[in-house]
């Protein structure tokens, strides 16, 4: 049943789709969206996603989501001062991914983290979203990003410890 088949109906689809076209139900991963904020759990998620992408010959879309209620938004004389967190993370990513051999792109967006990661994954037709598990006790009150994604996402969510 699983051996070689000469039946034309079972011919593999390899090479039958134009390059760049999204394929539903393909073998392996094509694109992974990774939530990254520089924390330990997000670094674990990045390392896992990079290994998975390397093995599956896939690409990474690494996203930093800055919430407007985060501690990175400071006010001075009534005007918001927003540090260049995304710029700082770009150098971290270059260091983390050097020598891995995986194509990647970094984007920075603002909003609700779970919602923004899902929106990015939907717009790029990503196969999965990879995030780190929060170890903070504060997330028990507001809910973690991983739990929010697991409840609402329409694609596979990998939660890396």
VOBA-1610 file (N, C-alpha, C; in pm, whole numbers, padded with zeros to 5 digits, always signed):
BEGIN
Unk+00081-00120+00000Unk+00000+00000+00000Unk+00085+00127+00000Unk+00199+00126+00074Unk+00282+00244+00083Unk+00405+00235-00006Unk+00416+00134-00086Unk+00533+00117-00171Unk+00521+00199-00299Unk+00603+00164-00395Unk+00599+00231-00524Unk+00466+00202-00593Unk+00413+00303-00658Unk+00285+00288-00727Unk+00298+00340-00868Unk+00239+00270-00961Unk+00241+00315-01100Unk+00107+00380-01137Unk+00016+00387-01042Unk-00114+00448-01064Unk-00097+00600-01078Unk-00144+00660-01188Unk-00127+00802-01213Unk-00198+00890-01109Unk-00303+00837-01047Unk-00374+00916-00947Unk-00287+00943-00824Unk-00184+00863-00799Unk-00102+00876-00681Unk+00032+00942-00711Unk+00042+01005-00826Unk+00167+01072-00862Unk+00191+01190-00768Unk+00313+01207-00719Unk+00341+01319-00627Unk+00318+01453-00695Unk+00283+01553-00616Unk+00256+01687-00668Unk+00381+01771-00680Unk+00497+01713-00653Unk+00622+01787-00656Unk+00641+01857-00790Unk+00660+01986-00785Unk+00687+02063-00906Unk+00563+02100-00984Unk+00444+02065-00937Unk+00323+02096-01012Unk+00262+02231-00973Unk+00309+02288-00863Unk+00258+02419-00823Unk+00358+02525-00861Unk+00309+02640-00910Unk+00401+02749-00942Unk+00477+02792-00817Unk+00601+02831-00833Unk+00681+02869-00716Unk+00618+02989-00648Unk+00621+02986-00515Unk+00565+03095-00438Unk+00418+03080-00406Unk+00352+02982-00463Unk+00210+02963-00436Unk+00192+02881-00310Unk+00095+02922-00229Unk+00068+02852-00104Unk+00005+02717-00134Unk+00051+02614-00063Unk-00001+02480-00082Unk-00063+02430+00047Unk-00190+02397+00043Unk-00258+02344+00160Unk-00223+02197+00174Unk-00185+02158+00294Unk-00158+02018+00322Unk-00026+01966+00270Unk+00070+02053+00248Unk+00199+02006+00198Unk+00276+01936+00309Unk+00374+01860+00271Unk+00459+01793+00369Unk+00560+01892+00425Unk+00572+01896+00555Unk+00671+01983+00617Unk+00622+02125+00634Unk+00714+02208+00677Unk+00685+02346+00709Unk+00744+02438+00603Unk+00673+02546+00572Unk+00724+02644+00478Unk+00766+02772+00547Unk+00683+02818+00643Unk+00711+02943+00714Unk+00663+02930+00858Unk+00748+02974+00950Unk+00713+02977+01092Unk+00718+03121+01141Unk+00616+03163+01214Unk+00617+03293+01279Unk+00665+03268+01423Unk+00765+03344+01465Unk+00823+03326+01598Unk+00808+03456+01676Unk+00748+03447+01795Unk+00741+03562+01884Unk+00873+03575+01958Unk+00935+03693+01949Unk+01067+03713+02009Unk+01074+03849+02077Unk+01111+03849+02206Unk+01128+03975+02278Unk+01262+03982+02350Unk+01348+03885+02326Unk+01479+03884+02388Unk+01484+03810+02521Unk+01370+03768+02573Unk+01367+03695+02701Unk+01417+03552+02681Unk+01445+03485+02792Unk+01490+03345+02786Unk+01392+03253+02714Unk+01262+03257+02751Unk+01166+03171+02681Unk+01156+03202+02531Unk+01167+03330+02493Unk+01158+03361+02350Unk+01284+03315+02276Unk+01398+03316+02344Unk+01521+03262+02284Unk+01510+03111+02264Unk+01447+03043+02361Unk+01423+02899+02346Unk+01332+02872+02227Unk+01228+02953+02213Unk+01135+02938+02101Unk+01206+02962+01969Unk+01292+03063+01965Unk+01368+03092+01843Unk+01461+02977+01807Unk+01530+02923+01906Unk+01622+02811+01880Unk+01546+02690+01828Unk+01432+02660+01887Unk+01352+02546+01842Unk+01301+02569+01700Unk+01249+02689+01675Unk+01196+02721+01542Unk+01306+02718+01436Unk+01425+02768+01471Unk+01537+02767+01375Unk+01576+02624+01340Unk+01580+02537+01439Unk+01613+02397+01412Unk+01507+02330+01326Unk+01381+02357+01355Unk+01271+02302+01276Unk+01276+02354+01133Unk+01301+02484+01119Unk+01309+02544+00985Unk+01427+02488+00906Unk+01539+02467+00973Unk+01656+02411+00904Unk+01626+02271+00853Unk+01565+02189+00937Unk+01534+02051+00897Unk+01429+02045+00787Unk+01332+02140+00787Unk+01225+02139+00688Unk+01251+02230+00569Unk+01369+02293+00566Unk+01403+02387+00459Unk+01298+02498+00452Unk+01268+02555+00568Unk+01164+02658+00580Unk+01227+02792+00616Unk+01144+02893+00628Unk+01188+03028+00663Unk+01123+03071+00793Unk+01182+03174+00855Unk+01131+03228+00979Unk+01087+03373+00961Unk+00973+03406+01016Unk+00930+03544+01030Unk+00931+03571+01180Unk+01029+03646+01226Unk+01047+03671+01368Unk+00982+03804+01401Unk+00891+03802+01500Unk+00812+03920+01530Unk+00832+03966+01674Unk+00859+04095+01688Unk+00859+04159+01818Unk+00732+04241+01826Unk+00648+04211+01927Unk+00523+04285+01944Unk+00534+04369+02070Unk+00527+04499+02050Unk+00536+04591+02163Unk+00394+04632+02200Unk+00356+04599+02323Unk+00224+04639+02370Unk+00230+04783+02417Unk+00124+04856+02396Unk+00122+04996+02435Unk+00116+05014+02586Unk+00091+04907+02659Unk+00089+04915+02805Unk+00217+04860+02867Unk+00315+04830+02784Unk+00438+04770+02835Unk+00526+04873+02905Unk+00622+04822+02978Unk+00715+04909+03051Unk+00810+04983+02958Unk+00810+04946+02829Unk+00899+05014+02736Unk+00844+05149+02691Unk+00718+05178+02728Unk+00659+05306+02692Unk+00668+05398+02813Unk+00750+05501+02802Unk+00772+05593+02913Unk+00723+05732+02873Unk+00685+05809+02969Unk+00637+05944+02941Unk+00729+06047+03006Unk+00762+06147+02929Unk+00844+06256+02979Unk+00777+06386+02934Unk+00735+06466+03029Unk+00668+06594+03001Unk+00547+06575+02910Unk+00474+06466+02930Unk+00351+06443+02855Unk+00370+06379+02719Unk+00493+06364+02673Unk+00517+06304+02542Unk+00575+06164+02561Unk+00525+06065+02485Unk+00579+05931+02502Unk+00722+05920+02449Unk+00804+05850+02524Unk+00939+05819+02480Unk+00945+05668+02461Unk+00964+05625+02339Unk+00963+05483+02309Unk+01104+05442+02270Unk+01170+05363+02354Unk+01306+05319+02320Unk+01305+05231+02196Unk+01418+05222+02132Unk+01428+05142+02010Unk+01451+04996+02045Unk+01350+04933+02104Unk+01361+04793+02145Unk+01383+04702+02025Unk+01310+04728+01917Unk+01322+04644+01798Unk+01462+04655+01739Unk+01518+04775+01739Unk+01654+04793+01688Unk+01756+04718+01770Unk+01736+04718+01901Unk+01827+04645+01990Unk+01818+04495+01965Unk+01699+04446+01935Unk+01680+04302+01914Unk+01738+04254+01781Unk+01749+04342+01684Unk+01800+04302+01553Unk+01942+04248+01565Unk+02025+04314+01642Unk+02163+04266+01661Unk+02165+04134+01736Unk+02077+04121+01836Unk+02063+03993+01907Unk+02030+03880+01811Unk+01937+03907+01720Unk+01895+03804+01624Unk+02008+03765+01530Unk+02083+03864+01485Unk+02197+03832+01397Unk+02295+03739+01467Unk+02317+03765+01596Unk+02408+03681+01674Unk+02348+03541+01694Unk+02222+03537+01733Unk+02155+03408+01761Unk+02147+03320+01637Unk+02123+03380+01521Unk+02099+03302+01400Unk+02220+03290+01308Unk+02334+03343+01350Unk+02453+03331+01265Unk+02493+03184+01252Unk+02516+03142+01132Unk+02559+03006+01106Unk+02447+02903+01103Unk+02323+02943+01126Unk+02213+02846+01126Unk+02173+02810+00983Unk+02186+02904+00891Unk+02155+02876+00751Unk+02007+02874+00720Unk+01930+02954+00792Unk+01785+02960+00770Unk+01749+03101+00726Unk+01671+03117+00619Unk+01628+03252+00582Unk+01532+03307+00688Unk+01552+03434+00724Unk+01466+03493+00825Unk+01446+03641+00798Unk+01336+03691+00854Unk+01305+03833+00845Unk+01251+03876+00981Unk+01284+03996+01024Unk+01241+04048+01152Unk+01143+04163+01129Unk+01031+04159+01200Unk+00934+04268+01194Unk+00899+04311+01335Unk+00862+04436+01350Unk+00821+04491+01478Unk+00683+04554+01460Unk+00590+04517+01546Unk+00455+04571+01540Unk+00411+04608+01681Unk+00302+04683+01690Unk+00246+04721+01820Unk+00104+04670+01830Unk+00068+04629+01952Unk-00068+04584+01976Unk-00070+04469+02075Unk-00182+04397+02077Unk-00195+04279+02161Unk-00109+04168+02101Unk-00022+04110+02180Unk+00078+04017+02129Unk+00016+03897+02059Unk-00076+03828+02124Unk-00137+03709+02064Unk-00210+03745+01935Unk-00285+03852+01938Unk-00361+03894+01819Unk-00268+03931+01704Unk-00160+04004+01735Unk-00068+04046+01629Unk+00009+03929+01569Unk+00049+03833+01651Unk+00118+03715+01597Unk+00025+03635+01506Unk-00100+03620+01546Unk-00196+03548+01462Unk-00224+03624+01333Unk-00234+03756+01341Unk-00257+03837+01221Unk-00140+03824+01124Unk-00018+03830+01175Unk+00101+03812+01090Unk+00100+03674+01025Unk+00072+03572+01104Unk+00072+03435+01052Unk-00035+03419+00944Unk-00151+03478+00965Unk-00259+03468+00866Unk-00222+03542+00737Unk-00165+03662+00751Unk-00133+03740+00631Unk-00022+03676+00548Unk+00068+03602+00612Unk+00179+03536+00542Unk+00151+03389+00514Unk+00035+03341+00554Unk-00002+03200+00539Unk+00103+03109+00601Unk+00144+03143+00722Unk+00244+03064+00794Unk+00184+02931+00837Unk+00269+02833+00851Unk+00224+02700+00893Unk+00203+02690+01043Unk+00280+02767+01121Unk+00269+02758+01266Unk+00324+02885+01330Unk+00287+02903+01457Unk+00338+03012+01539Unk+00415+02946+01653Unk+00536+02995+01677Unk+00619+02939+01784Unk+00642+03048+01888Unk+00609+03018+02014Unk+00630+03112+02124Unk+00690+03038+02242Unk+00750+03114+02330Unk+00804+03057+02453Unk+00698+03060+02563Unk+00709+02967+02655Unk+00617+02962+02768Unk+00660+03066+02870Unk+00565+03143+02918Unk+00596+03245+03017Unk+00620+03180+03152Unk+00724+03228+03219Unk+00753+03177+03353Unk+00719+03281+03459Unk+00660+03390+03416Unk+00629+03498+03508Unk+00501+03472+03584Unk+00500+03494+03715Unk+00376+03476+03791Unk+00272+03581+03757Unk+00313+03692+03697Unk+00217+03797+03661Unk+00124+03754+03551Unk+00165+03658+03469Unk+00080+03614+03359Unk-00039+03531+03406Unk-00041+03490+03533Unk-00157+03417+03582Unk-00277+03509+03596Unk-00252+03640+03609Unk-00364+03735+03621Unk-00418+03775+03485Unk-00332+03814+03394Unk-00377+03862+03264Unk-00379+03755+03156Unk-00321+03641+03183Unk-00313+03536+03082Unk-00188+03550+02999Unk-00127+03440+02964Unk-00004+03446+02887Unk-00035+03451+02737Unk+00064+03492+02662Unk+00052+03496+02516Unk+00028+03356+02462Unk+00101+03258+02516Unk+00087+03120+02469Unk-00055+03068+02488Unk-00113+03095+02604Unk-00250+03049+02630Unk-00348+03122+02538Unk-00328+03251+02522Unk-00415+03329+02432Unk-00410+03276+02290Unk-00291+03244+02242Unk-00277+03189+02107Unk-00339+03051+02096Unk-00316+02968+02197Unk-00370+02832+02193Unk-00522+02834+02188Unk-00584+02934+02247Unk-00730+02943+02247Unk-00785+03002+02118Unk-00712+03096+02056Unk-00771+03170+01945Unk-00712+03141+01807Unk-00590+03090+01801Unk-00522+03075+01672Unk-00591+02974+01581Unk-00581+02999+01453Unk-00638+02911+01352Unk-00532+02825+01284Unk-00418+02815+01347Unk-00309+02734+01295Unk-00235+02672+01413Unk-00141+02588+01385Unk-00066+02520+01490Unk+00011+02621+01573Unk+00007+02604+01704Unk+00084+02687+01797Unk+00178+02595+01872Unk+00306+02623+01863Unk+00407+02546+01936Unk+00453+02629+02054Unk+00435+02575+02174Unk+00475+02643+02295Unk+00601+02574+02348Unk+00711+02648+02348Unk+00840+02592+02385Unk+00872+02630+02530Unk+00904+02532+02615Unk+00937+02565+02755Unk+01069+02638+02769
//
